[in-house]
Amino acid sequence: MGRRPRYTQGNWRPTLSKTDKPIGTRTRAVLAGRREEWTGRVVNPPIWRGSTHLYESEAERVECLKYNEDGRFHYGRRGSPTQWALAEALTELEPGADGTMLYPSGTAALAGAMMSVLEPGDVLLVQDNVYEPTRSIASGLLKRWGVEARFFDPSDHDAYAAAFDDRTAAVMLETPGSLTMEVPDIPRLAAIAQDKGASVLVDNTWATGVGFPALEHGCDITITALTKHAGGHSDVMMGAASAGRKYYARLRHTAQSLGQCVSPDDAALVSRGLRTMPLRLGQTTASALTIATWLQSRPEVAHVLCPMLEGSPGHEYWARDFTGGCGLFSFVLAGHTDTQRSAFVDTLELFGIGYSWGGFESLALPFDAARIRSASAWPKAGWREEDRLGIRLAIGLENAEDLIADLDRAFSAIKHR
Ligand SMILES: *Cc1c(COP(=O)(O)O)cnc(C)c1O
């Protein structure tokens, strides 16, 4: 055997967080996870495809059996420098995190995180406006596992506090709520749960750790679909869960039991996306606010649900707790039928019709959230029945004025239908 590159084996800690120099978010995203021992003389870590990792000797193989830790060669399922570099970069971008587990999708990360804190007989409190697959995991898979899911209205803090009992082991939060975009008071909801001894999980896909440092606002585990902003180019699926020391160990144990791992090719794609993520988030946030403000001025629009926009549900919490937003928000047409709403979306040329978001291209998605609410009102109190029909926009990197012109054309097209 020729000479092989040597790597520091064993428990490594993120290095950027140790520097005493202040580092801005974009600088951090550029530097994070790029250890020279992993990248060598090139800028990015190579793509290490591999299942088998070879040991120098039988003695080394036996020695390595003692360890189960990040950054140590063992077997493909525990990753290689390609995946370690991404996990480290995500940890560096998540204030308060000690480690990050990678999963093959955001949904797998949600399931993995919930399973890491729950046992048969437990009760899980679930925010009523969570992402639909979160609701399905809680009331399907976890039910079969002997866990009881109870849904709560995140705006009713008293009812939420009263819902805890001896069996309540964890709460599943999300900010903002999926589709209807209400920003909950996460620090308050988390503090109540911490006080009752329950673990606090949050789906932070919308703002990411860059716009909302969830662990510093009382959450124990923060989950993001990397498919969205980190990937950023609509060409890869992945998820992550980050946590401090205690919860990271639990995440890791459960993910390993479930055999969760991601391909090095996908990890390299997400690492590439991560370098420009703060820049893209800044741009899409600015465009979304411009477009949301324009929509608010239109007579065809009844409600705009955009966390960055004054008057939107929970905007005060966004302004207090967040340092950023993103391009995803919703609106409700005024007095239009379902057919007109479909025609509106069909007329758009710059907005694709499809799931997901966080890519470079804009998307539009009609929704009816009443179907997936059981503990809170939708349409909201005081709204008309037809206001249940909304449209979610994912604003991409196109010029905002072009997107506005497209929306304007679609308003004209449905006027006489
Ligand atoms: C898309 C999404 C997920 C799931 O991510 P996938 O990678 O598609 O499984 C989780 N949470 C939220 C809020 C999402 O929008």
PDBQT file of the ligand as one rigid body, heavy atoms in Angstrom, charges set to zero:
ROOT
HETATM    1  C1  LIG A 501     -40.175  21.016   2.807  1.00  0.00    +0.000 C 
HETATM    2  C2  LIG A 501     -40.293  21.107   4.266  1.00  0.00    +0.000 A 
HETATM    3  C3  LIG A 501     -39.878  20.054   5.080  1.00  0.00    +0.000 A 
HETATM    4  C4  LIG A 501     -39.450  18.717   4.546  1.00  0.00    +0.000 C 
HETATM    5  O1  LIG A 501     -38.363  18.699   3.712  1.00  0.00    +0.000 OA
HETATM    6  P1  LIG A 501     -38.168  17.535   2.635  1.00  0.00    +0.000 P 
HETATM    7  O2  LIG A 501     -36.717  17.578   2.361  1.00  0.00    +0.000 OA
HETATM    8  O3  LIG A 501     -39.038  17.930   1.478  1.00  0.00    +0.000 OA
HETATM    9  O4  LIG A 501     -38.618  16.249   3.246  1.00  0.00    +0.000 OA
HETATM   10  C5  LIG A 501     -39.944  20.220   6.446  1.00  0.00    +0.000 A 
HETATM   11  N1  LIG A 501     -40.420  21.343   6.985  1.00  0.00    +0.000 NA
HETATM   12  C6  LIG A 501     -40.832  22.373   6.255  1.00  0.00    +0.000 A 
HETATM   13  C7  LIG A 501     -41.335  23.607   6.929  1.00  0.00    +0.000 C 
HETATM   14  C8  LIG A 501     -40.806  22.295   4.857  1.00  0.00    +0.000 A 
HETATM   15  O5  LIG A 501     -41.285  23.294   4.128  1.00  0.00    +0.000 OA
ENDROOT
TORSDOF 0
